[in-house]
Amino acid sequence: MRAVEVLVMDPDTFQEVVGVLRKFDLDYVVTDRTDGDGTAVIRFPLPAQTVEHVQDRFEAMGIDDSLYTIIVDPEVIISDRFDGATEPYHEVKGLGYQGISRTELQGKTADLLPDLSIYVLLTVISSLVATAGVLLNSVGVLIGSMVIAPLIGPIVATAVGTVVNDDRLFAKSLKYQAVGTGAGLASATVFATMVRFSSLVSPGFEISALLRLSSHTAPNLLLLVVALGAGFAGALSLSTGGTIDLVGVMIAAAIMPPIGIAGVAVAWWATGIIVGSLAVVSMNLFAVTLAAVISLWYLGYHPESLEELRRARRVMLTRVLLLASAIAVSATILAHVSGAELPVLAVVG
């Protein structure tokens, strides 16, 4: 359920908004209304999946400049008004499942993008912890790095920006991904290099004994399944208003351990492992994004107008093909790394 508050700025807009609510026979209250300037606050509850349809009615009347809409996710709704098929709320068209509106989806996605400096700082800290986990051969430390990593925001923002045709959100998410991934790889490499040439490791420290190798062809499909599953879960959790924190850990699990392995491999110049781990990072990033894009489009998150829908469909198909091609290239590189195989720790990610 959602509690919707509409602040109208003139009497004509007030009458039009109230007309829409009365047409659907929806419960509403009017507060803070003054006769002097015509402003008023209209509050009404709606099932989450029907908010989109009511907002579209407001947009169709061309009154966007005369009102503010606030959508609140309440803690608890105690009422029998939303039960039973004969109630008016079931007559309002919804998304067909318990999904939130497009505007709420975009708002929640924007909230997942912190300030760029904070995002980079958290990514760097996560990369350092992941590198330490690789050097310590500790799965527990690697899990800690996954909890810290703020990777889910830019990834789902890329998907949302694609399906709702929001170029600004898409460009911002790509910037975050590029800067964050670059900072993560750089910090992991610098930290691992410092460890190598310090007294923290013995002169006879053998990196190949730490990065135990397994067949790099066997886990490829498993790694891809993990990444695709994380993308599908992230899109579904975000669009239904569910808890997304644990899904963020799942997404980080597909990316952070290979970043730590890449940093260690660069420090010890294990070229085969460098290429393999970077291929894993690329493949997982592309796969998570691809799964999120397909999920959100399938769930009905795309522009309503025919012109914008055609453009969004064209852009979405182009980006899906690019992502699928990038995944195929990364998987091919991963399968043909000469003289190197994926570390066992990479399978954890």
N, C-alpha and C positions, 0 to 999 in steps of 0.2 A: 504494500500500500504506500501511497504518497500523499502528503498534505501539500496542496498547491495554494500559494498566495499570489494574487494578482493585484498590483497597484496600478489603478487607472488614473489618468491625469486630466480627464475632461468628461463632462456629462454624456456626450455622444458615445464615447468609448465604453462608459459604464453600461449604457443601455445595450450595446452590442454584445458585450461579454455576458451580461445577465441573460440576454436572449438565447445565447448558445447553451448556457447551463439549463435554462428552462426547457429548451427543445429536447434535451436528453433527460429531463426530469431529475436532475442531480441536486443533491443537498448542498446548500451553500449558506454562508453568513456574510453580512456586510458590516464592516467596522471602520472606525476612523473616517467616517464620511462627513465632509463639511459642505455646506451650501454655498460658501463663498467662492471657492475655486474649482469645485466639481471633482476633487480628488476623493478616492475611496480605496479601501482594501477589501478584496473579496477572497474569502477562504473557502476551500472545498476539498474533500477527500476523493481520491481516485485510485483504482487498481493501477499498479505500476505500468502494465502493458497498454493501458488506455490513455495515458497522458499524451502520448504522441498524437493521437487522433484529435484530441481537444485542442492541442497547440496548433495543429494544422488548420483547424477551423478559424482560430484567431488570425493566423497568417493569411489565410485566404481573404479575410475581410480587410486586409491592409491597415491594421491598427497597431502594428509592431512599434511604431514610434510614440505611441500614446499610452504604453503600459510597460510594466516590469513584471516578470514572472519569476517566482522563487519556488523551487521544488524541494521539499523537505522529506527526508527518510525518517519517519517517526520510530521511536523505540517499540511501542506497542499500540495496536489498534484494537479496542474492545467495542464491538458492535455486531449486531446481527444483520445490518443493512447490506452486507456484502455476501451473504449466503443465500442460496436459492436462485434458480435460473430465471425466476420471474422478476427479480429486482431490476430496476432501471440501469444499474451499472453494467449489467451483462449485455445491454443493448448497444453500448458504446464499442465501436470497433477497436480491436487491439492488435498487437503484433502476432497473435496466434500462439504465444507462449508467454511465460512470466518474465518478459524482458522489459528493460527500462527504455525511456524515450531516447531519441537521437541526441537531443540537447543535453539530457542528463548524462548520456554516454560520453559526449565530448567534454562536459564539465568534469566528470570523474577522471577522465584520461588526463586532462590538463593538470588536475591535482596530483597526479602521479609523477609529474615532471617538476622536481624541485629546482631551486636556483642552480645554474650550470656549475658554479664553483662548488656547491655542496655535493652535487652529483659526482663531479670529478674526484673530490676528496674521498667520498665514500667508496668509489670504485678503486681508487689507489689503495686505500686501507684494505679492502677486500682482496686485492691482488697480492699485497704483501703477505696477508694471512694465508692465502692459497699457496704462495711460493714457499712459505715456512712449512705448510702442511706437506708439500711435496718433499722438501728436504728432510723433514722429520719422518716421512713415510707414515703420516697419521691421518686416517680418514676422519677422525673427530675434528681435527683442526680444519680440514677441507670443508667439512659441513659448516663450521663456524664462518668461513669465508662466504659461503653461499647465503647465510642469514644476513650478512652485512650488505651484500651486493644489491644496489638499487636498479637492476637491469630491466625489470619488468615495465617500468614507465615508458621509456623510449620505444621499446618493441611494440607494445600495444598501441602507442600513439601513432606509430608508422601504419599499423593496420587500420586504425580508426580514421586517420587522415586519408587513407586510400579509399575506403568504402563510402565515406560521407562526402568525399570530394573537397576536403579541407587542405588546400595546398600549404597554408601557413603552418598548420600542425604537423603535416608530413615533413616539411623542410626542417622544422625545429627538432623533430624526433631524429632525423638523419644526422643532424649536427651533434646531438647528444650521443648517439651511437658511435659516430666516428671519433669524437673527442674522448669519450669514455673508454672505448676499446684501445685507442692509441695510448692513453695515459696508463691504462691497466697493464698493457704489454711492456711499456717503457719502465714503469716502476718495478714490475716483476723482474725484468732483465737487470736493472741497476742493483736491486737488492740481492739477487742471486750472484751477480758478479762480485759485489762487496763481500759476500759470504765466502766465495771461492778464494779470494786473495787476502782473506783475514785469517786470524788464528782460531776462528770458530770451527774450522774443519781441519783434520789432520792432513799432512802432506800426502799420505797414501790413500786419501779418500777417493773411492772409485765410484763414479757416477753411474756406470752401467749396472753396478750391483744395487744401486738405489732404484733406478728406473727399470725395474724388471720388465722384460718385454714379453709380449704375447703376439699371436698372429694378428696382423693388422687388417686382414680381410674378414675375419670372423665377427668382430664387434661392429662393423660398419652399419649394418642394418639396425642393430640394437641401439646404437647412438642416434640414428635417425628417428627411430620410434620414440625414444625419450624426448627428443626435441619437438617432434610433431605433437606428441601428447601434451607437452607443456604449452604449446601454442593453442591447441584446442581448449584446454582447461582454462588458460588465461582469458581467452575471448568469452567463454561461457560464464565464468565467474564475474567478469567485468560487466557483461550485458544483463545479468540477472541480479546485480546488486549484492552478490555474495562476497565472502571473504576472499581476498586476492593475495594476502600476504604469503600463505603457504605455497600458492602457485608461483609466486615470485621466487621462492626458494628453489622450487623445481626447475624454473628457467635458469636460475643461477647455477644449478647443479650441472646443466648442460654446457656451461661456458667457462666458469671460473677455474675448475681444475685444469683444463687444457691451457688456459692462460698462464697458470703457475708453472706447468710443465714446459711451456714455451720459454719462459724466462730462465728456468734452470738449464734448458737445452742450449740456449744462446750463450749463457755464461760458460758452459763447458764445451761449447761449439760441437754439439752432436747434431750434425746437419740433417740427418734423416728424421730425427725426432722433432727438430724445429719445423720442418715442412709438414710432418704428420700432425703435430699439435695445432699449428696454424690452420691447417685444412679442417680439423675438427671444430675449431672456433668458428670459422667461416660457415661451414656446413650447418652447424647448430643454430647460429644466428639467423641464417636464411630460412631454415626449416621452421623455427618458431614463428617467424614473421609470416611465412607463407600459410601456415596452419591458422594463424589468427585472422588473416585477411579472408581466407575461404570461409571460416566459421562465421564471422560477422556478416559477410555478404549473404550467406545461406540463411542466417537468422533474420534477415530483412532490413539490415541497416544500410540503406542507400537513399539517395535523394528521391523526393516524391515527384518533382516536376520532370516531364518527359525529356526536356533538353538537358538538364543536369544529370538525369539518370543515364542518358546515352553517353555523355562525356565520362561520367564516373565508371560506367561499364567498360568503356574503351581503355581508360587509365588502369582500372583494376586488372583487366586481362593482360595488358602490357606488362604490368609489374609482376603478375603471377608467373608469366612466361620467363621474365628475367630472373625471378627468384628460383624457379624450377631449374633453369639453365645453370645458375650459379651453384645450386646444390649438386647438380650432376657433375660439374667441373670439379668441385671440392671433393666429391666422393671418388672421382676418377684419380685425382692426385693422391688421395689417401690410399687408394688401392695399388698405386704404382710407385710408392716411395721406395727409392733404391737404397737398400742396405739399412733400412730402419723400419721399425714397427711401432704401433701405438703402445705407450706404457699402460700397465694394468690400471694405474690411477686414472687414466683418461677414461676408462670404461665407467668409473664412478660418475664422471660428468657426462 
